[in-house]
């Protein structure tokens, strides 16, 4: 709601044509009330609204992924479908969301790419509230008499993110005031370093490409850069760290004729220090 009202105030100055989007995940029996609330809020601001309902639980089962991942994928797919070709998508992620993501990725053993947090812009997704604390935005809404709704599932301790939000972040703030801001600063610094390493990896990959599409692995680069080069060559969806490491070791070894499954139907082969991915 903070994002909605801020964007509605800014729209005339920028010539924006706003559409309010709401996806009902079908996870709670009272979720229809959220859709009604969004519809009424959009009508009060004289904005167009797009509503859709999906069964995220069924998507998660069908795709073999968690509820959170399936919901995230469904949301962005929905937003991408309704946005105009030359439009962009505003999301209300805050500094707290970014800090939670950094801590979750640390707990999962992520590398530098995982701890760079959320970018302020990725493609046409823009996060204008990423430097704002969630509590400050709620205070502004309360002061302005603007109603908002809270998703009760965000308090469910069954989800690790909720425990990071309700237990870990408050504990860190108690240990050191401003911890969330410092985590955000760390993420921004990590993003700069990660971008530089990506640029170095791209140049190294281009230098090693052979005329027939292989990757020349004679005289391999250092371990950190080698992992980046191979991960970049493999592309999306990103392979696991274990698969990248297995490929790096095979590429630098003496044994030829090695094949490594990369996931997503992709296979890497290594022969005579030449890596091929297909």
C-alpha positions in Angstrom: 0.0 0.0 0.0 2.9 2.4 0.6 4.2 1.6 -2.9 0.8 2.0 -4.4 0.1 5.4 -2.9 3.6 6.6 -3.6 3.4 5.5 -7.2 0.0 7.1 -7.6 1.3 10.4 -6.4 4.3 10.3 -8.7 2.5 9.0 -11.8 1.3 12.4 -13.2 4.8 13.9 -13.0 6.3 11.0 -14.9 3.4 10.3 -17.3 3.0 6.7 -15.9 -0.1 4.7 -16.6 -0.5 2.4 -13.5 -2.1 -0.9 -13.3 -2.6 -2.6 -9.9 -2.0 -6.3 -9.9 -3.1 -8.9 -7.4 -2.5 -12.7 -7.6 -4.6 -14.8 -5.2 -2.4 -17.8 -4.4 -5.3 -19.9 -3.1 -3.5 -20.9 0.1 -5.9 -19.4 2.6 -9.7 -19.7 2.9 -10.0 -15.9 3.4 -7.7 -14.9 0.6 -10.7 -13.6 -1.5 -10.9 -10.7 1.1 -7.5 -9.6 0.1 -8.6 -9.4 -3.6 -11.6 -7.3 -2.5 -9.4 -5.0 -0.5 -7.0 -4.5 -3.4 -9.9 -3.8 -5.8 -11.4 -1.2 -3.5 -8.0 0.5 -3.0 -7.4 0.7 -6.7 -10.9 2.1 -7.3 -10.3 4.8 -4.7 -7.3 5.9 -6.7 -9.1 5.5 -10.0 -6.6 2.9 -11.2 -7.1 -0.2 -13.3 -6.7 -3.5 -11.5 -5.8 -7.0 -12.8 -6.9 -9.9 -10.6 -6.0 -13.6 -11.0 -6.4 -16.7 -8.9 -4.1 -19.7 -9.0 -3.5 -22.9 -7.0 0.1 -22.4 -5.8 0.0 -25.7 -3.8 -0.8 -27.7 -6.9 1.9 -25.9 -8.9 4.4 -26.7 -6.2 3.5 -30.4 -6.3 3.5 -30.6 -10.1 6.8 -28.8 -10.4 8.5 -30.5 -7.4 9.4 -27.2 -5.6 8.5 -25.5 -2.4 5.4 -23.4 -1.8 7.5 -20.3 -1.6 9.4 -20.9 -4.8 6.2 -21.9 -6.7 4.4 -18.8 -5.4 7.3 -16.5 -6.4 7.5 -18.0 -9.9 3.7 -17.7 -10.3 3.7 -14.0 -9.2 6.5 -12.9 -11.5 5.0 -14.8 -14.4 1.6 -13.1 -13.8 3.2 -9.6 -13.5 5.2 -10.2 -16.6 2.1 -11.2 -18.6 0.1 -8.2 -17.7 2.8 -5.5 -18.0 3.0 -3.7 -21.3 5.9 -4.6 -23.6 7.7 -1.3 -22.8 6.5 -1.1 -19.1 8.1 -2.0 -15.9 7.1 -3.8 -12.7 7.2 -2.1 -9.3 7.5 -4.4 -6.2 7.5 -3.3 -2.6 10.5 -5.1 -1.3 12.1 -3.3 1.6 15.5 -3.3 3.3 14.2 -5.9 5.7 13.4 -8.2 2.8 16.8 -7.8 1.3 18.5 -8.5 4.7 16.3 -11.6 5.1 17.4 -12.9 1.7 21.1 -12.3 2.5 20.8 -14.3 5.7 18.8 -17.1 4.1 21.4 -17.5 1.4 24.2 -17.5 4.0 22.4 -20.3 5.8 22.2 -22.2 2.5 26.0 -21.9 2.0 25.7 -19.5 -0.9 28.6 -17.9 -2.6 29.0 -14.2 -3.4 26.1 -14.1 -5.9 23.7 -15.2 -3.2 24.7 -12.6 -0.6 24.5 -9.6 -3.0 20.9 -9.4 -1.9 18.1 -8.0 -4.1 19.1 -5.5 -6.9 17.2 -2.3 -7.0 16.5 -3.1 -10.7 16.7 -6.3 -12.6 15.4 -6.2 -16.1 12.1 -4.4 -15.9 11.6 -5.3 -12.2 12.1 -2.2 -10.1 12.3 -2.1 -6.3 12.0 1.6 -5.3 11.5 0.9 -1.5 14.6 -1.2 -1.1 16.4 1.3 1.1 13.4 1.7 3.4 12.7 -0.3 6.7 9.4 -2.1 6.8 8.5 -0.6 10.2 9.0 3.0 8.8 6.6 2.3 6.0 4.0 1.0 8.3 4.4 4.0 10.5 3.8 6.3 7.5 0.7 4.3 6.5 -0.6 4.6 10.1 0.0 8.3 10.2 -1.7 8.8 6.9 -4.7 6.7 7.9 -4.1 4.3 5.0 -5.3 0.8 5.6 -3.3 -2.3 4.8 -3.5 -6.0 5.3 -1.0 -8.5 6.8 -0.7 -12.0 5.5 -1.0 -14.3 8.5 1.1 -16.9 6.7 4.1 -14.6 7.2 3.9 -15.4 10.9 4.0 -19.2 10.4 7.2 -20.5 11.9 7.2 -23.5 9.6 8.8 -21.2 7.0 12.5 -20.4 7.6 12.1 -16.9 6.2 9.5 -16.1 8.8 11.8 -17.3 11.6 14.6 -15.2 10.2 12.2 -12.2 10.1 10.7 -12.7 13.6 13.6 -14.2 15.5 17.0 -13.8 13.9 16.8 -10.2 12.6 15.4 -8.8 16.0 18.2 -10.7 17.8 20.9 -9.2 15.5 19.4 -5.7 16.0 19.5 -6.3 19.8 23.1 -7.3 19.6 24.1 -4.4 17.4 21.7 -1.5 16.6 21.5 -0.9 12.9 22.3 -4.5 12.0 19.8 -4.6 9.1 21.3 -1.4 7.6 24.8 -2.9 7.8 23.6 -6.1 6.2 22.2 -4.0 3.4 25.5 -2.2 3.1 27.3 -5.5 2.9 25.0 -6.7 0.2 25.6 -3.6 -1.9 29.4 -4.0 -1.6 29.1 -7.7 -2.5 27.0 -6.8 -5.5 29.8 -4.5 -6.8 32.4 -7.3 -6.3 30.2 -9.9 -7.9 29.6 -7.7 -10.9 33.4 -7.2 -11.4 34.0 -10.9 -11.2 31.3 -11.6 -13.7 32.9 -9.1 -16.1 36.3 -10.9 -15.7 34.6 -14.3 -16.2 32.9 -13.1 -19.4 36.2 -11.8 -20.8 38.0 -15.0 -19.8 35.2 -17.2 -21.4 35.4 -15.2 -24.6 39.1 -15.6 -24.8 38.9 -19.4 -24.3 36.1 -20.1 -26.8 37.2 -22.2 -29.8 36.0 -21.9 -33.4 33.7 -24.9 -33.0 32.1 -23.8 -29.7 34.3 -25.6 -27.2 36.1 -24.0 -24.2 39.8 -24.4 -24.2 40.9 -25.5 -20.7 44.6 -25.8 -21.2 46.3 -23.7 -18.6 43.1 -23.2 -16.6 42.5 -20.0 -14.6 42.5 -19.8 -10.8 39.9 -21.7 -8.9 37.5 -18.8 -8.2 37.6 -17.5 -11.8 37.3 -21.0 -13.2 34.1 -21.6 -11.3 32.7 -18.4 -12.6 33.7 -19.1 -16.2 32.1 -22.5 -16.2 28.9 -21.3 -14.4 28.6 -18.5 -17.1 29.1 -21.0 -19.9 26.4 -23.3 -18.5 23.9 -20.5 -18.1 20.4 -20.7 -16.6 19.0 -22.5 -14.7 22.1 -22.2 -12.6 23.8 -25.5 -11.8 24.5 -26.6 -8.3 27.9 -25.8 -6.7 28.7 -29.5 -6.6 28.1 -29.9 -10.4 30.3 -26.8 -11.2 33.0 -28.2 -9.0 32.8 -31.6 -10.6 33.1 -30.0 -14.0 36.1 -27.9 -13.0 38.0 -30.9 -11.6 37.2 -32.9 -14.7 38.2 -30.1 -17.0 41.6 -29.7 -15.3 42.3 -33.5 -15.2 44.1 -35.7 -17.5 41.3 -38.2 -18.2 39.3 -37.5 -21.3 35.8 -38.7 -22.4 34.2 -37.4 -19.1 30.5 -36.5 -19.2 28.8 -34.6 -16.3 25.0 -34.1 -15.9 24.3 -30.4 -15.3 20.6 -30.5 -14.7 17.9 -29.1 -16.9 18.7 -31.7 -19.6 22.2 -30.3 -20.1 25.4 -32.3 -20.2 29.0 -31.2 -20.2 31.7 -33.3 -21.9 35.5 -33.0 -21.4 38.0 -34.4 -23.9 41.6 -33.4 -24.3 41.2 -30.3 -22.1 38.3 -29.0 -24.2 34.9 -28.5 -22.5 31.7 -28.7 -24.4 28.2 -27.9 -23.0 25.0 -29.0 -24.6 
